[in-house]
Amino acid sequence: MRLPFTPPLQPMLSSAAEALPAGDGWLFEPKWDGFRTLAFRDGDEILLQSRDEKPMNRYFPELLAPLANALPGRCVVDGEIVIVGAGGLDFEALLLRIHPAASRVKLLAVQSPASFVAWDLLALGDEDLRAAPLAVRRERLEQVLARATPPVHLSPATRDRALAEDWFRRFEGAGLDGVMAKRLNEPYRAGERTMIKVKHTRTADCVVAGFRWHKTGVGTMVGSLLLGLYDDEGTLHHVGVTAAFSNAARKQLVAELAPLRRNALESHPWRDWAEAPSGANATGQRLPGASSRWNRGKDLSWEPLRPERVSEVAYDHMQGTRFRHAAQFVRWRPDKRPQDCRYDQLEVTPPYELELVFGARDPRRPGSTSRQGS
C-alpha cells in the first residue's frame, strides 16, 4: 500500500475511569460495542485490521464496497465495526462472523449486515496525521466523511461534558456501553492508553451454581464461578462468570466450596445440559455448557455446586439475558436467599433509537456535531 505508513498499526488504547474528566480540552464520543477496526485504503485495495493487528476482510465482505464509496482514495481511518439488531447493537452477531467457512460468513453478511463507525483520521493521501492534535484530525475526518451514507457512519462527538453525561444515560438503550474521553490537543499515540473510557457499573445478587477449574489443572485453584439468575417461572439461567480473584483466593475457594460439591448434581437445575444442550437452548434456558461465544473449542467443562450461596457482583450491562463481560466479585451475601436472585432485580434501560445515534452527524437532526461544538 502506498500510504504514509503501512499496516499493521497498533491502535491507540484506553484506560477505565469512574467518571468523565472535568475541565476544558476534551472531546467526548459514545463507546461503541463492536470490533475495533483500522481501515487502510489505497485505491482499490482496502484492508480492515483488528485491534490485535489481524486482517478482518474475510469476516465482513459486505463493508468493502461501502467503504470504497465513502473513504478518500488513500487514507487510514480508526473506528469500529458494529452490527445493529432489533434491540440495538448486537455483539453476539459480531462473534458469529468469526467463522472459518466463507459460505457461513456470506450468509450472515446478508442476514445481519455490519456497519463501520469512524472516529479518527490517521492518514490522508501522503499526509501522516498521527502527530496532529485530535482537534485537527476530527475536523479533517468530518470533512472527508461529510457525504458518507450507511453503513458507513461518523461517530457523534461533543466538547460539552453535560451532553456527554446525557449520552451516557440515554445511549445505553441502543446497546452502547459508555462514553470515551479524548484530549483535543493530543496526537495519536499508537499502542498507548491515552483515551479514557467510562462504562456503566451496576451490582446484582447471583446464585453461584458451579465453577470451572483454573487452567493450572483440576484440583489446583478455582478459575471462575458460574453465576445464575431465576426467571419468573423459577428456571435458573446461566448469566455469566466472575473470575477476578488472586491466586490465594482461588486456592481458598477450593476448600470453601468443597461442601457444596457433595451430591450437587442430583437435583441440580443444569444437570441435563451435557445430555441435551440443544433442547435447553430451544426453550431459551442459558446453560454453562453452551458453546463459548469468546473462544470456539474452549474447554467449558464445569463442576456443579448446590445452588445455595449468593454472591454480589458488579457488571456493566446485559447482552440479552447474560452479562456482556465477566462480572466482578464484590462479596458473599449470606443474608440473601438464592431463590430471590431474579432477573427482575436488574435495572432495565429504556430503548433508544440507534438511528438517532447514527444520524447524529446530520446537522438537520438533534445531536449534530456541528451543533455540539466539535
C-alpha positions in Angstrom: 0.0 0.0 0.0 1.3 3.5 -0.9 0.4 5.2 2.4 2.5 7.3 4.8 2.8 4.2 7.0 1.9 0.6 6.3 -0.2 -1.9 8.3 -0.3 -3.3 10.8 -0.6 -0.5 13.3 -1.3 -0.8 17.0 -4.4 1.2 17.7 -4.5 3.8 20.5 -5.9 2.3 23.7 -7.9 3.4 26.7 -7.9 3.1 30.5 -11.0 3.0 32.6 -12.3 5.7 34.9 -15.4 6.1 37.1 -16.4 9.5 35.8 -15.9 11.7 32.8 -13.0 14.1 33.3 -13.7 17.7 34.2 -12.3 20.8 32.7 -11.9 22.0 29.1 -10.0 20.4 26.3 -11.9 17.1 26.0 -13.7 15.5 23.1 -16.4 13.0 24.1 -17.8 10.2 22.0 -20.1 7.2 22.6 -18.3 4.0 23.4 -19.3 1.6 20.6 -19.8 -2.0 21.5 -18.2 -3.7 18.5 -14.9 -4.8 16.9 -12.2 -2.1 17.0 -11.0 -1.8 13.4 -8.5 0.3 11.4 -9.4 0.8 7.8 -6.4 1.2 5.4 -7.3 2.3 1.8 -5.1 2.7 -1.2 -7.2 2.9 -4.3 -8.9 -0.4 -5.0 -7.1 -2.0 -2.0 -8.8 -1.9 1.4 -7.5 -3.6 4.5 -9.5 -4.0 7.7 -7.2 -4.6 10.6 -8.4 -5.8 14.1 -7.2 -4.5 17.4 -4.8 -7.4 17.6 -3.4 -6.5 14.2 -5.1 -9.3 12.2 -6.9 -8.9 8.8 -10.7 -8.7 9.1 -11.7 -8.5 5.4 -13.0 -12.1 5.1 -15.3 -11.7 8.0 -17.0 -8.6 6.8 -17.0 -8.6 3.0 -20.2 -6.5 2.8 -18.3 -3.5 4.1 -15.6 -3.3 1.4 -17.8 -1.7 -1.3 -19.4 0.9 1.0 -16.0 1.9 2.4 -14.7 2.3 -1.1 -17.6 4.7 -1.8 -17.2 6.6 1.4 -13.5 6.9 2.1 -11.0 9.1 0.3 -8.8 7.3 -2.3 -5.9 7.0 0.1 -6.3 7.1 3.8 -6.2 5.4 7.2 -9.3 5.6 9.5 -9.8 4.3 13.0 -13.2 3.1 14.1 -15.4 0.2 15.0 -17.4 -2.5 13.2 -20.8 -3.0 14.7 -24.0 -4.9 13.9 -27.4 -3.3 14.6 -30.0 -5.8 15.8 -33.6 -5.4 16.8 -32.6 -4.2 20.3 -29.6 -2.1 19.4 -26.0 -3.1 18.9 -25.7 -6.9 18.7 -22.2 -8.1 19.8 -23.4 -11.7 19.7 -24.0 -11.3 15.9 -20.4 -10.0 15.5 -19.0 -13.0 17.3 -20.8 -15.3 14.9 -18.9 -13.7 12.0 -15.5 -15.2 13.2 -16.2 -18.4 11.3 -13.9 -20.5 9.1 -16.5 -21.2 6.4 -16.8 -18.4 3.8 -20.3 -19.6 2.9 -21.4 -19.1 6.5 -19.9 -15.6 6.7 -21.6 -14.7 3.3 -25.0 -15.9 4.6 -24.6 -13.9 7.9 -23.5 -10.8 5.9 -26.8 -10.8 4.2 -28.9 -11.7 7.2 -27.2 -9.2 9.6 -25.0 -6.8 7.7 -22.3 -4.9 9.6 -21.7 -1.1 9.8 -18.5 0.9 10.2 -18.4 3.8 12.6 -15.4 6.1 12.1 -14.0 8.4 14.7 -10.4 9.2 13.8 -8.4 10.0 10.7 -4.7 8.9 10.8 -3.6 9.5 7.2 -4.9 11.3 4.1 -3.1 11.0 0.8 0.6 11.5 1.6 -0.1 13.2 4.9 0.6 11.3 8.1 -1.8 12.9 10.6 -0.8 10.9 13.7 1.3 13.8 15.1 -1.6 16.3 14.6 -3.8 17.1 17.5 -7.1 15.3 17.7 -9.0 18.6 17.1 -7.4 18.8 13.7 -7.9 15.1 12.9 -11.5 15.3 13.9 -12.2 18.3 11.7 -10.5 16.6 8.7 -12.5 13.4 9.3 -15.8 15.3 9.3 -14.8 16.9 6.0 -13.9 13.7 4.2 -17.0 11.8 5.5 -19.4 14.7 5.0 -21.2 12.7 2.3 -20.9 9.2 3.8 -24.0 7.1 3.8 -25.0 3.9 5.7 -23.5 1.5 6.5 -20.5 3.9 7.0 -21.1 6.5 9.8 -19.2 9.3 11.5 -19.3 8.8 15.3 -21.1 11.6 17.1 -18.7 13.8 19.2 -19.1 16.8 21.5 -17.0 19.0 23.7 -19.9 19.6 26.0 -19.5 17.5 29.2 -23.1 17.8 30.2 -24.2 16.5 26.8 -21.8 13.6 27.1 -23.3 12.7 30.5 -26.7 12.7 28.9 -25.3 10.4 26.2 -24.0 8.1 29.0 -27.5 7.7 30.3 -29.5 7.6 27.1 -27.3 5.8 24.6 -27.1 2.6 26.7 -30.6 1.7 25.5 -29.2 1.5 22.0 -26.5 -1.0 23.1 -23.6 1.4 23.6 -21.8 0.7 26.8 -20.3 4.1 27.9 -18.6 7.2 26.8 -15.0 7.9 25.6 -13.0 11.0 26.5 -10.0 12.2 24.5 -7.7 15.2 24.8 -8.2 17.6 21.9 -4.6 18.6 21.9 -3.2 15.0 21.9 -1.6 13.3 18.9 -2.5 9.7 18.0 -0.3 7.5 20.3 -0.4 4.0 18.8 -0.4 1.3 21.5 -0.7 3.7 24.4 -3.6 4.0 26.8 -4.3 7.7 26.4 -8.1 7.6 25.9 -10.4 7.4 28.9 -13.5 5.1 28.9 -16.3 5.5 31.4 -18.6 2.4 31.5 -21.8 1.6 33.3 -21.3 -0.3 36.5 -24.1 -2.0 38.5 -24.4 -4.7 41.0 -26.6 -7.8 41.1 -27.0 -10.7 43.6 -26.5 -14.0 41.8 -26.7 -17.7 42.6 -23.3 -19.4 42.5 -24.2 -22.8 40.9 -20.9 -24.1 39.8 -17.3 -23.3 38.9 -14.5 -24.1 36.5 -11.1 -25.2 37.5 -8.2 -22.9 36.8 -6.0 -23.6 33.7 -3.3 -24.8 36.0 -5.3 -28.1 36.4 -8.1 -29.9 38.2 -7.9 -29.6 42.0 -5.4 -26.7 42.0 -7.4 -23.5 42.0 -10.8 -22.2 41.1 -10.8 -20.4 37.8 -14.2 -18.9 37.7 -17.6 -19.0 39.4 -20.7 -19.7 37.3 -23.5 -17.3 38.1 -27.2 -17.8 37.7 -30.5 -15.8 37.9 -34.0 -17.1 38.2 -36.7 -16.1 35.7 -40.4 -15.6 36.6 -41.1 -19.3 36.1 -38.4 -20.3 38.6 -35.9 -21.5 36.0 -32.2 -20.9 36.8 -30.3 -19.4 33.9 -26.6 -19.2 33.5 -25.9 -15.5 33.1 -22.1 -15.3 33.2 -19.0 -15.8 35.3 -16.9 -13.9 37.8 -13.2 -14.6 37.7 -11.2 -11.7 39.2 -9.5 -13.4 42.1 -6.0 -13.5 43.4 -4.2 -16.9 43.4 -4.5 -17.0 47.2 -8.3 -16.5 46.9 -8.5 -19.1 44.2 -6.8 -21.7 46.4 -9.0 -20.8 49.3 -12.2 -21.2 47.2 -11.3 -24.9 46.5 -11.7 -25.7 50.2 -14.5 -23.2 50.8 -16.7 -24.6 48.0 -16.0 -28.3 48.7 -19.1 -28.9 50.9 -21.3 -27.6 48.1 -19.9 -30.1 45.7 -21.4 -33.1 47.6 -24.3 -34.6 45.7 -24.6 -31.3 43.8 -25.6 -32.9 40.5 -28.5 -35.0 41.9 -31.0 -32.2 41.8 -29.0 -29.5 40.0 -31.1 -27.3 37.7 -28.4 -27.6 35.0 -27.8 -31.3 35.3 -29.1 -32.1 31.9 -27.2 -29.6 29.8 -24.5 -32.1 28.7 -27.1 -34.6 27.5 -29.4 -32.2 25.7 -27.9 -28.7 25.3 -29.9 -28.2 22.1 -33.1 -28.9 23.8 -32.3 -26.5 26.6 -31.3 -23.8 24.1 -34.6 -24.3 22.3 -36.5 -23.5 25.5 -34.4 -20.4 26.0 -32.5 -21.6 29.1 -29.0 -20.4 29.4 -26.6 -23.1 30.4 -22.9 -23.3 31.3 -22.2 -26.0 28.7 -23.3 -24.0 25.7 -20.7 -23.2 23.1 -18.3 -20.4 24.1 -19.1 -17.1 22.4 -15.5 -16.0 23.0 -13.3 -18.9 22.2 -14.6 -21.7 19.9 -13.3 -25.1 21.1 -12.5 -23.8 24.6 -12.9 -26.4 27.4 -16.2 -25.5 29.1 -16.4 -28.4 31.5 -17.6 -27.3 34.9 -18.1 -28.6 38.4 -21.7 -28.3 39.8 -22.4 -26.8 43.2 -25.5 -27.0 45.1 -27.1 -23.5 44.3 -27.2 -22.4 47.9 -24.7 -19.5 48.0 -25.3 -15.9 46.8 -22.6 -13.6 45.5 -22.9 -9.9 44.8 -21.2 -9.0 41.6 -20.5 -5.8 39.7 -21.4 -5.7 35.9 -21.5 -3.1 33.2 -24.6 -4.2 31.2 -26.5 -7.1 29.8 -26.2 -8.6 26.4 -29.6 -10.2 26.0 -30.0 -12.4 29.1 -26.4 -12.6 30.0 -23.7 -10.3 31.4 -21.9 -8.7 28.4 -18.5 -9.1 30.1 -17.2 -11.1 33.1 -18.7 -9.8 36.3 -16.5 -8.6 39.2 -16.8 -10.4 42.5 -17.9 -7.9 45.2 -18.7 -10.0 48.3 -20.7 -13.0 49.5 -24.3 -12.4 50.6 -25.2 -15.0 53.3 -28.2 -12.8 54.1 -29.7 -13.4 50.7 -31.8 -16.4 49.7 -30.8 -18.0 46.3 -34.5 -18.0 45.1 -34.5 -14.2 45.5 -31.8 -13.8 42.9 -34.1 -13.0 40.0 -33.9 -11.1 36.7 -36.4 -8.5 38.0 -33.7 -7.1 40.3 -31.8 -5.8 37.3 -32.0 -2.2 36.1 -33.9 -2.0 32.8 -32.6 0.5 30.4 -35.2 2.1 28.1 -34.6 1.5 24.4 -33.0 4.3 22.4 -33.3 4.5 18.7 -29.9 3.7 17.3 -30.9 5.6 14.1 -30.7 8.8 16.2 -27.1 7.9 17.2 -26.1 7.0 13.7 -27.8 10.1 12.3 -26.2 12.5 14.8 -23.7 13.8 12.3 -26.5 15.2 10.1 -26.8 18.9 11.0 -30.5 18.7 10.4 -31.0 16.3 13.2 -30.7 16.7 17.0 -27.3 15.9 18.4 -25.3 17.0 15.3 -21.6 17.5 16.0 -21.8 20.9 14.2 -24.3 22.0 17.0 -22.2 20.5 19.8 -19.0 22.4 19.4 -16.9 19.7 17.7 
